[in-house]
Amino acid sequence: MKKRILIAVVLLLALAAAFCLAACDEESFDIKNTLSYDQYMFYFGKTDDLELSVTGVNKEELFISDGKVGEKKDSVNISLRPLKPAMLNYEYAYVLTGESGSLQGNLQKDNFGVTFTAELQGAENIGKILSVAVTYGETTAEVALENAITEIDNVRALEIAAETFKEDIDAALASGGFGRETYVKLVRNDHDPAGGYYWFVSFIADRDDYWAALIDSKTGEVISTRKSAASESEETVATDEIPV
């Protein structure tokens, strides 16, 4: 009898310990620690001939959709896309102007041959970005740059997405761990003449298993959510879904 009681007590203690461990994991869990791609900056401007953007991202040096966060690197890049085929043959130089300084350099054609880019060093020292002057051939174009991240930033977008998938996150933690990496990116709606920016937030286990939300960057409204086939094949859409 005593032996049975002892075994029962041991089992109860083991269950209590497991419950405590799961509860502690849930309490100490911080969704920010799962970020493997986190865009925090996006300036954009265009003319009839050019589109220009400045983006800042803290991301895995080699992004792989495997549910794990690898070594990350912070980078700020300027990108130029000519809107006329003949302009692909030019060489481009830039002067990026901020409230407290400027940066200059040359842009290099990417591997696809349709965009010219450069990584910026010291972008944090020039303050709020205002404009960029682009020189090609005998022409210099001055392009005003708009800060697309205003009301809802990357931090708040992550919070909204985490609130949206709270039941799924809690269930994952209760069953042994989150097991996902998080991707946060600002995207433009090119199908809307008035433009518009949206946060795309995805919690990724692998390329076939993810939860994703599209969030209005002005209002914080969740426009749509999606779960991949590996995670129940569910999708809800609040309005017409915006292609990403």
N, C-alpha and C positions, 0 to 999 in steps of 0.2 A: 504493500500500500504506500509506504514511504517513498519507494522507488518511483511509483507512478506519479506521486505528488511532485517529486523532485524534477522528473522529466517535464511535467506540465509547467512548472515554474520556469524552467530553462527555456521552454518554447515561448512562453509569454514574454520573458525578458528579451529574447531574440527578436520577437515581433515588435516589441516596444522600441528596441534599438533601431530596427529597420525603419519604423515609422518616424522616429526622431531624426534619423539621418536624411530621409526624404524631405521632411519638413524643413530641416536646416538648409538643405540644398535649395529649396524653393525660396527661402528667406534671403539667402546670400546670392541668388542668381541675379545677374545684371545683364540685361539684353545688350547693352553697349559693348560688353566684352566679346560679343559674337560677331562684331562688325568686321567684314573682310573687304568691303568696298563702301566707302563713305564719302560722298561728294558734298563739299561744304561751300563751294564757290561756283558761280556761273554768271559771267557778264556776256552780253550779246549785243551785236550791232550789225547793220548791213547798209549797203548802197545798192544801186542798180547793177553793179558789177561784182560786188564782193559780199561775203558773209564772214564775220569775225566773231570769235568767242574766246574767253579766258576762263578756264575751269581749274578748280582746286579739288584734289581727291586724295584721301588717305586709303590706300588699298594694298592688297597682297601684290608683291612684285610679279608673281605669276599667278593670276587668278584662275583657280580650278574649282568647279562646282562639286565639292566633295564633303561639304558639311563641316569642314575644319578651317580654322583661321591660321594661316601661315605667316611668314615674315612680311611686315607691311612697310610701305614707303610712302612718304608724303610728296606730292608733286603738283606744281602749278604749270599749266601749259597754255600757250596761245595757239590758236588754230585759224587758218584762213582757207576759205573755199571759194575759188573763182566761179562766177555764175555764167560765164561765157567760155566756150571751148577754146577760143584763141588765146585766152588769158592763162591757160595752163603752161604756156611756153615761156612765161616771164620768170625772172628771179625776183624775190620779194625781201625787202628789209622793213623793219618796224621800229617805231618809237612809241612805247606804251607809257602814258602819262597818268599819274595819280595825284592826289591832293598834296603829297609831300615829297614827290620825286618822280623819276622816270627810269625806264629800262629800255635798252635798244639791242638789236641784233638782227640776224638773218633767219629766214624761215626755210626749212628743208621740205622737199616734196616727200610725202609718205609712200609706203610700198605700193599703194593702189594707184598712185599718180594723180589723184584728184583733190588732195588737200595738202596744205603746207603748214608745218607745225614747228614749234620750238619749246623747249622746257625753260621756264623762267627761274632764275636764281635771284633771291632777295625780293620777291614780290611783296612780302610782308612789310618791307621798309618804305614802300611808296604810298601807303595809305589807300583810301578808297579810290578805285580805278575810275577814271573819267573818260578817256578816249585813247585811240591808237591812230598813229599816222603811218600809212603803208606806202612805200615807194616801190614802183615797178616801172622800168623803162624811163621815160621822161615825166612820168606822172607821180604825184603824191596825193593820196586820198586821206582826208581826215575823217575818222569814223567815231561818232559818239557811242559809248558803250553803256548799256542799261544793266543795272544789277537785278537779276531775275529772282534773287532770294530776298524776299521782303517779309511778308506777314508770317509765313510758316517756313521755318528753317529745317535743316536736316535732322536736328535733334528732336524737334517737335514732330516731324513726320514719322520718325522712328517710334516715338511714344504713341502716336495715333494708330500706327500699324500694329504695335504690340497690344494696344487696348482692343483692337478689332479681332485679333486672333488669341485673346486671353485664354479662352477655354482650351484651345489646342495647345498653347504653351504650358498651361497648368497641367494638362493631361500628360504631356511629354515629360515634364519634370517629375510628376508623380510616378511615372513608369520607369524612371531610371536616368533621365537626363534629356536636355534639349536636343542635342545632336544635330544642330543646324548652324550655318553661317548666314550672316545678314548682309544684304546688298541694298544700298540706298543711292538712288540716282535721280537727278532732276531731268525731265524730258520736256520737249516742246511739242505742242499739237500743231503740226504743219498743215493739217487738214482744215484748220479753222482760220479764215482770213484775218481774224482779230488776234491770232496767236493764242497765247495761254501756256502756262507752265504747270507741270504736274510732277509730284513725287512718285516714283516707282520704288516700292519697298518689297523685298522678297526674302523670305526665310527658307534657305535652301539646304536640303539634306544631300541631294545629288541632282543631276540635270533632269531627272524624271520625277523628282519628288520635291515639291516646293509649295509654299503658300505665298501669295502675292497680293498687294493692294495698290491701287492707283488713287492718289490723294490730291485734291485741288490745293495748289500752293498759296492761294489767296485766302480761302475760307477754311481749309482743313477738312472739307467734306470728303468722305470716302466715295469716290466715283464708282469703283468696281473692286471686287475681290475675286480671286481664283485659287483653286487648289488643283494641283496636277493629278493625273490619273493614279499615281502611286499614293496619293493622299486623299482618297474618297471621291475624286472627280466632281467636286462641287464648284459652282460659279454663281455669283450674284452680281447683278449690274444695276446701279442706281439710275443711270442715264445711259445714253448711247455710249458704248465703250469706245475709248480713244485709243487708236493703235499706238503701240509702244515699239 
